[in-house]
């Protein structure tokens, strides 16, 4: 496995008691990985530690921000609670997605045909092209989620980290999304890490599942198809 990120003996908590204790985890390039578990199983915390949003109490998180060729590793992150855009949010759907393309524009910051194509393709991939001229604040929670996914896709990131990305999607849309993420990872050697409760319906598209499961004697344990060994406590 071409290693992308590693967590070694990571301990973290929000108060005195750790909710993550002794996390050992490896993530490879080109994998489509699901992180699953009951509510409160520290799934989102695991992502935030990996991304450097949270710092561990102890242990090591190795996630280099530079690629082998010396260019910067790009990361697309779509957190939960995307529906927090209120009704007064002024941007249109296509404008928000276009903002994901800005790093590709160069010094003159001018949109070209290829950049418009990226916006169109990203919106079509999540089924939101027909609503491209709607204002973000007018959309439902599920629609806002899809638009933020489209923006992340427009960035063309090397790593795509998604926290419950299919919220508000129907079954057919979810299946199409999992297929899209599988293709994105396999065909472009990109890494997709997705927190989800719907691992059963996504499993045939996944390379690996990291499952946080409650033990009879208390706490949480992390199970995966290869190297993950950790105990988990309750997450706030």
C-alpha positions in Angstrom: 0.0 0.0 0.0 1.3 3.5 -0.9 1.0 5.1 2.4 -0.7 8.5 2.7 -1.3 9.1 6.4 -0.6 7.3 9.7 -1.8 7.7 13.3 0.3 6.1 16.0 -0.8 5.7 19.6 -3.0 8.8 19.4 -4.8 9.8 22.6 -7.4 12.6 22.6 -10.3 13.8 24.7 -12.4 16.9 25.3 -12.3 16.8 29.1 -10.2 14.7 31.5 -11.3 11.3 30.1 -10.0 10.5 26.6 -12.5 9.5 23.9 -9.8 8.1 21.7 -7.0 6.1 23.3 -4.2 4.4 21.5 -5.3 4.9 17.9 -3.2 3.1 15.3 -4.3 3.6 11.8 -2.8 3.7 8.2 -4.5 5.2 5.2 -3.2 4.5 1.6 -3.3 6.6 -1.6 -6.1 5.7 -3.9 -8.4 4.1 -1.3 -12.1 4.7 -0.8 -12.5 4.3 3.0 -15.6 4.4 5.2 -15.5 5.3 8.9 -18.6 4.0 10.6 -20.0 3.4 14.1 -22.8 4.4 16.5 -23.6 8.0 17.4 -20.9 9.2 19.9 -18.2 6.9 18.6 -15.7 9.7 17.9 -15.9 9.4 14.1 -15.8 13.1 13.4 -13.1 13.5 16.1 -11.0 10.9 14.2 -11.3 12.9 11.0 -10.4 16.2 12.7 -7.3 14.7 14.3 -6.2 13.3 10.9 -6.7 16.7 9.3 -4.9 18.6 12.0 -8.0 20.5 13.1 -7.5 19.0 16.5 -4.2 18.2 18.2 -3.7 14.9 20.0 -2.9 14.8 23.7 -0.1 12.3 22.8 0.9 10.1 20.0 1.7 11.0 16.4 -0.4 12.0 13.4 1.6 11.9 10.2 -0.2 13.5 7.2 2.3 15.2 4.9 1.0 18.3 3.1 3.5 17.9 0.2 3.4 15.3 -2.5 6.5 13.3 -3.8 6.8 15.7 -6.7 7.1 18.7 -4.4 3.7 20.2 -5.1 1.2 20.9 -2.3 -1.3 18.1 -1.4 -4.8 19.4 -1.8 -7.5 18.4 0.6 -11.3 18.8 0.2 -13.2 18.6 3.5 -17.0 18.6 3.7 -18.0 18.7 7.4 -21.4 18.0 8.9 -24.0 20.8 9.5 -23.7 22.2 6.0 -27.3 23.3 6.4 -26.2 26.2 8.6 -26.3 28.5 5.5 -29.2 30.8 6.4 -31.9 32.1 4.1 -30.1 35.4 3.6 -26.9 33.8 2.3 -26.4 35.8 -0.9 -24.3 33.5 -3.3 -25.9 31.4 -6.0 -25.2 27.7 -6.3 -22.9 28.1 -9.4 -21.0 30.9 -7.6 -20.2 28.9 -4.6 -19.0 25.9 -6.6 -17.0 28.2 -8.8 -15.1 29.4 -5.7 -13.6 25.9 -5.5 -12.0 26.5 -8.9 -10.2 29.8 -8.0 -6.9 28.1 -7.0 -6.6 26.8 -10.6 -7.0 30.3 -12.3 -3.5 31.6 -12.0 -2.4 35.2 -11.7 -5.1 36.8 -13.8 -7.9 35.0 -12.0 -9.9 34.7 -15.2 -12.5 32.0 -15.8 -12.0 30.1 -19.1 -14.2 27.5 -20.8 -12.4 24.6 -19.0 -13.2 26.2 -15.6 -16.9 26.6 -16.5 -16.9 22.9 -17.5 -15.5 21.9 -14.1 -18.3 23.8 -12.4 -20.9 22.2 -14.7 -19.6 18.7 -14.3 -19.3 19.0 -10.6 -22.9 20.1 -10.2 -24.1 17.4 -12.6 -22.3 14.7 -10.6 -24.3 15.6 -7.5 -27.6 16.2 -9.4 -27.7 20.0 -8.8 -27.1 21.5 -12.2 -30.7 22.4 -12.7 -30.6 24.5 -9.6 -27.4 26.3 -10.5 -29.0 29.8 -10.4 -30.8 29.3 -7.0 -29.4 31.1 -4.0 -27.8 28.9 -1.4 -30.1 30.1 1.4 -33.2 29.0 -0.6 -32.1 25.3 -0.7 -33.0 22.5 1.6 -30.4 21.0 3.9 -29.8 18.0 1.6 -29.4 20.3 -1.4 -26.9 22.5 0.4 -25.0 19.3 1.2 -24.8 18.4 -2.4 -23.7 21.9 -3.4 -20.8 21.7 -0.9 -19.9 18.3 -2.3 -19.8 19.8 -5.8 -17.5 22.6 -4.6 -15.2 20.0 -3.1 -15.1 18.0 -6.3 -14.5 21.2 -8.3 -11.2 21.6 -6.4 -10.0 18.3 -7.7 -8.4 17.4 -4.4 -5.9 14.7 -3.8 -7.7 13.8 -0.6 -11.5 14.1 -0.1 -12.7 13.9 3.5 -16.5 13.7 3.9 -18.5 13.7 7.1 -22.0 12.1 6.4 -22.0 13.4 2.8 -25.2 11.6 1.7 -27.5 13.3 4.2 -30.7 14.3 2.4 -30.1 12.1 -0.7 -32.5 9.3 -1.8 -31.3 5.8 -2.3 -30.6 6.0 -6.0 -28.7 9.3 -5.5 -26.6 7.7 -2.7 -25.7 4.7 -4.9 -24.7 7.0 -7.7 -22.5 9.0 -5.2 -20.8 5.9 -3.9 -20.0 4.8 -7.5 -18.7 8.3 -8.3 -16.4 8.2 -5.2 -15.1 4.7 -6.1 -14.3 5.9 -9.6 -12.6 9.1 -8.3 -10.3 7.1 -6.0 -9.6 4.2 -8.3 -9.1 6.1 -11.6 -7.2 9.1 -10.3 -5.3 7.5 -7.4 -7.1 10.0 -5.0 -8.1 9.1 -1.5 -11.7 9.4 -0.2 -12.4 9.1 3.5 -16.1 9.1 4.3 -18.0 9.0 7.6 -21.3 7.2 7.1 -24.0 5.2 8.9 -25.0 3.5 5.7 -22.0 1.2 5.3 -24.1 -1.8 4.2 -25.4 0.0 1.1 -21.9 1.5 0.3 -19.8 -1.6 1.1 -19.5 -2.9 -2.5 -17.9 0.4 -3.6 -15.4 0.6 -0.7 -11.8 -0.6 -0.4 -11.8 -0.6 3.4 -14.1 -0.1 6.4 -13.0 1.4 9.7 -15.7 0.4 12.2 -16.0 1.8 15.7 -17.9 -0.8 17.7 -19.0 -0.8 21.3 -17.6 -3.7 23.5 -19.6 -5.5 26.1 -17.2 -4.4 28.8 -17.5 -0.7 27.8 -15.6 1.6 25.5 -15.2 1.5 21.8 -12.9 -0.6 19.6 -11.7 0.1 16.1 -11.9 -2.7 13.6 -10.7 -2.5 10.0 -9.4 -4.8 7.2 -5.8 -4.1 8.1 -3.9 -2.1 10.7 -6.2 -0.3 13.2 -6.1 -1.1 16.9 -7.6 1.3 19.3 -10.1 1.7 22.2 -12.6 4.4 22.2 -14.6 6.2 24.9 -17.7 8.4 24.6 -17.5 11.5 22.5 -19.3 14.7 23.6 
